[in-house]
């Protein structure tokens, strides 16, 4: 179960959605139905059972952090040194949607599952680049969350009205 004790409205809404039983069962069912995951030697049925058990019994606390470098591309991360915490970048949290936050929480939760697998088993996605990793455990769970909400991530983005260097200068002047 995901828990958040802060006051950020986006995160509060995302935690409510992430804790819905129907979403949890959907994700577990989709993991069970998978044949295999890239960069993993763990059977999907075992991953599904671990995911189901952990979603029901383990508390994952959401923490908002502010990186030193304000322009960091990281949206969130999981650290083995603080195993029950999912960290979300405070500079990015208000610029992404609720469903994207839910997907991020499940992605990072899958890193928690990977960290707690028995010795010799792994289900990770390697480097932080998402290129070519759509069939890894974490990125597949991202996709399952989007499917559950019938969310199209590839929405057309509006073009900025200012040039990139003008936006950068405006950003610097605000600091």
Buried (B, 14 or more C-beta within 10 A) or exposed (E): EBEBEBEBEBBBBBBEBBBEEEBBEBBBEBBBEBEEBBBBEBBBEBBBBBBBEBBEEBEBEBBBBEBEEEEEEBBBBBEEEEEEBBBBBBBBBEEBBBBBBBBBBBBBBBBBBBEEBEEEBEBBBEEEEEEEBEBBBBBBBBBBBBEBBEBEEEEEEEEEEEEEEEEEEEEEEEE
